[in-house]
Amino acid sequence: MECAVAMEPASLENLHVLYQSTHFIVVNKHWDIRIDSKMWYEKQTVQSQLRHRFPELADPGTYYGFSAGILKSNPARGIRYSSKMAQRALWSIGDACNGVTSPLCRFCHQLDFSTSGALCVALNKAAAGRAYRCFKDRLVTKAYLALVCRTPFAIILSLLSALSLNPIPSPRPWQLRGSVEKLKTTLDFAIGKNTSQGKTHMMCIEGTDGCENPKPCQTELTVLEYGLYDGDPVTKVLLQPLT
């Protein structure tokens, strides 16, 4: 059943709750859905799913119903744990972060429109403050699963080519597969805002035209599996941001 839920397109009714306490809700965000939106035509958002599923928890004093402004936090108490992973994560949020004053959204972190996965939502201002501090102090670890249509080695070649560092013509994926020797590597590129006209992505790699204020960015990449998706060769990778 969980697989079926994960594969279905998002709707108001099929919000999948991974964890719930008096302070937090963790939901499994669908792909191709925004967490919130000010646009009247954006009817399908995680915020609208939450309001539909938990109308009693929505805060009428906030813009989206699950947002908040400036706050002063206090230690959380009475959190119930449903798994060891949730216990470790919410222990950090509940006990390691005290006395935070910060502007933030009740969504404790961001997930892009196309990205699916666990999304943590704070149910009160104090919990939001503690979550904010944990993300700020990097006490929370993140991990992403991705399917890439070319092997990691081919991706690295493309990045080097974009930076004009020893550009090499990219072989076909099935020719490259046997050439991948490192199953684990660290990607180290500075990422900045893309200010180019006609841009297709908000962020870009340092050295590309229109890249503004690039900052160091390290991501650990681990190859998990090779296979086919819809008949095309792909590589399943685990990505863990370090900075």
C-alpha positions in Angstrom: 0.0 0.0 0.0 2.8 2.4 0.8 4.2 1.9 -2.7 0.8 2.7 -4.2 0.6 5.9 -2.2 4.1 6.9 -3.3 3.3 6.4 -7.0 0.0 8.2 -7.1 -0.2 11.8 -8.2 -0.8 14.3 -5.4 -4.4 15.0 -4.3 -6.1 16.6 -1.3 -7.0 13.2 0.0 -3.8 11.2 -0.3 -1.5 13.1 2.1 0.8 10.4 3.6 1.7 11.1 7.3 5.0 9.5 8.4 5.0 10.9 11.9 2.8 13.0 14.2 3.1 14.5 17.7 1.8 17.5 19.5 4.7 19.5 18.1 5.4 18.2 14.6 4.0 16.4 11.6 6.2 14.7 9.1 4.6 14.0 5.7 5.8 12.2 2.6 5.7 15.0 0.0 4.6 14.0 -3.5 6.7 14.9 -6.6 5.6 17.9 -8.7 3.8 19.8 -5.9 4.7 23.0 -4.2 4.7 23.2 -0.4 2.7 26.5 -0.6 1.9 29.3 -3.0 0.4 32.8 -3.1 -1.0 32.2 -6.7 -4.8 31.7 -6.8 -4.5 29.1 -9.5 -2.2 26.9 -7.4 -4.9 24.7 -5.8 -2.7 21.7 -5.1 0.0 22.3 -2.4 1.2 20.6 0.7 -0.4 23.4 2.7 -3.8 22.8 1.1 -3.4 19.0 1.8 -2.6 19.8 5.5 -5.6 22.2 5.8 -7.8 19.5 4.3 -6.5 16.7 6.5 -6.0 18.7 9.7 -8.3 21.8 9.6 -8.2 22.0 13.4 -4.4 22.5 13.4 -4.3 25.4 10.9 -3.4 28.8 12.4 -5.8 31.5 11.1 -3.3 34.1 12.2 -0.8 33.1 9.5 -0.7 33.6 5.8 -0.9 30.0 4.7 -2.4 28.5 7.8 0.8 26.7 8.6 3.2 29.7 8.8 4.5 31.9 11.5 6.4 35.2 12.1 9.0 36.3 14.8 9.0 33.9 17.7 10.7 33.0 21.0 11.1 29.3 21.6 11.0 27.2 24.8 12.0 23.5 25.3 9.6 21.0 23.9 8.0 18.4 26.1 5.8 15.4 25.6 7.0 14.3 22.1 6.0 10.7 21.3 8.4 8.7 19.1 7.3 6.2 16.5 10.7 5.0 15.4 14.4 5.2 16.4 15.1 7.5 13.4 12.3 9.9 14.3 13.4 9.8 18.0 16.9 10.8 17.1 15.8 13.6 14.8 13.1 15.0 17.1 15.4 14.7 20.2 17.7 17.1 18.4 14.9 19.4 17.6 13.3 19.2 21.0 16.2 19.4 23.3 19.4 20.7 21.6 17.9 24.1 20.5 16.8 26.6 23.1 16.0 30.3 23.2 15.9 30.9 19.5 14.4 34.1 18.1 14.1 34.0 14.3 11.7 34.7 11.4 10.7 31.5 9.8 7.9 29.5 8.2 6.2 26.6 10.0 7.5 24.4 7.2 10.8 23.5 8.9 12.7 23.2 5.6 12.2 23.3 1.9 11.6 20.7 -0.8 11.6 21.7 -4.4 8.5 21.3 -6.6 9.8 18.2 -8.3 11.4 16.6 -5.1 9.4 14.0 -3.1 10.3 12.9 0.4 10.0 13.6 4.1 8.8 17.2 5.0 8.7 18.3 8.6 6.0 20.8 9.7 6.0 22.5 13.1 2.6 22.9 14.8 3.5 25.8 17.0 6.0 28.7 17.1 8.2 27.2 19.8 8.6 23.9 17.8 9.4 25.9 14.7 12.1 27.9 16.5 13.8 24.7 17.7 13.6 23.1 14.3 15.1 26.3 12.7 18.0 26.2 15.1 18.7 22.6 14.4 18.8 23.2 10.6 20.9 26.4 11.2 23.4 24.5 13.3 23.5 21.5 10.9 22.3 19.1 13.5 19.9 17.6 10.9 21.2 15.2 8.3 19.8 15.1 4.8 19.9 12.3 2.2 18.4 12.2 -1.3 17.9 9.2 -3.6 18.1 10.0 -7.3 18.0 8.2 -10.7 20.4 9.7 -13.2 20.3 8.9 -16.9 24.1 8.9 -17.1 26.6 7.4 -14.7 28.2 9.6 -12.0 31.4 9.7 -13.9 29.6 11.1 -16.9 28.0 13.7 -14.7 31.4 14.8 -13.3 32.7 15.1 -16.9 29.8 17.4 -17.7 30.6 19.5 -14.7 34.2 19.7 -15.6 33.3 20.7 -19.2 31.0 23.4 -17.8 33.9 24.8 -15.9 36.3 24.5 -18.8 38.5 22.1 -16.8 39.8 19.4 -19.1 36.6 19.0 -21.1 36.2 15.5 -22.5 33.5 14.4 -25.0 31.0 12.5 -23.0 30.7 8.8 -24.0 27.3 7.1 -24.2 26.1 5.9 -20.8 26.3 2.2 -21.6 29.9 2.7 -22.7 30.8 4.5 -19.5 29.2 2.1 -17.1 32.2 -0.2 -17.0 34.5 2.8 -16.4 33.0 3.8 -13.1 35.7 2.8 -10.6 34.7 5.0 -7.6 31.4 4.0 -6.1 31.7 6.8 -3.6 33.0 10.3 -4.2 32.6 13.9 -3.0 31.4 16.6 -5.4 33.0 19.9 -4.5 31.6 22.9 -6.4 30.7 26.4 -5.4 27.0 27.1 -6.1 25.6 30.6 -6.8 22.4 32.3 -8.0 21.8 32.2 -11.7 21.2 35.7 -13.0 21.3 34.9 -16.7 18.4 35.9 -19.0 16.3 33.0 -20.1 17.6 30.9 -17.2 16.1 27.4 -16.8 17.5 26.9 -13.3 17.7 29.2 -10.2 21.2 28.0 -9.2 24.4 27.5 -11.2 28.0 26.4 -10.7 30.8 28.9 -10.2 32.4 29.9 -13.5 29.3 29.8 -15.6 27.9 33.0 -17.1 25.7 35.0 -14.7 26.7 33.1 -11.6 26.3 35.4 -8.6 27.7 35.0 -5.1 28.8 31.4 -5.3 29.3 29.6 -2.0 31.2 26.3 -1.2 29.0 23.2 -1.6 30.1 19.7 -0.9 27.9 16.6 -1.6 28.8 13.0 -1.0 27.7 10.7 -3.8 27.4 7.0 -3.4 26.5 4.6 -6.2 23.8 2.2 -5.1 22.7 0.3 -8.2 22.8 0.1 -11.9 19.7 -0.8 -14.0 17.1 0.2 -16.6 14.3 2.7 -16.3 11.7 2.6 -19.1 14.3 0.8 -21.2 17.1 3.4 -20.6 20.2 2.7 -18.6 20.2 4.6 -15.3 22.2 4.8 -12.1 20.6 5.0 -8.6 22.7 7.2 -6.3 22.5 8.4 -2.7 23.3 12.1 -2.3 24.2 13.5 1.1 24.9 17.3 1.4 27.8 18.1 3.6 27.7 21.9 3.4 
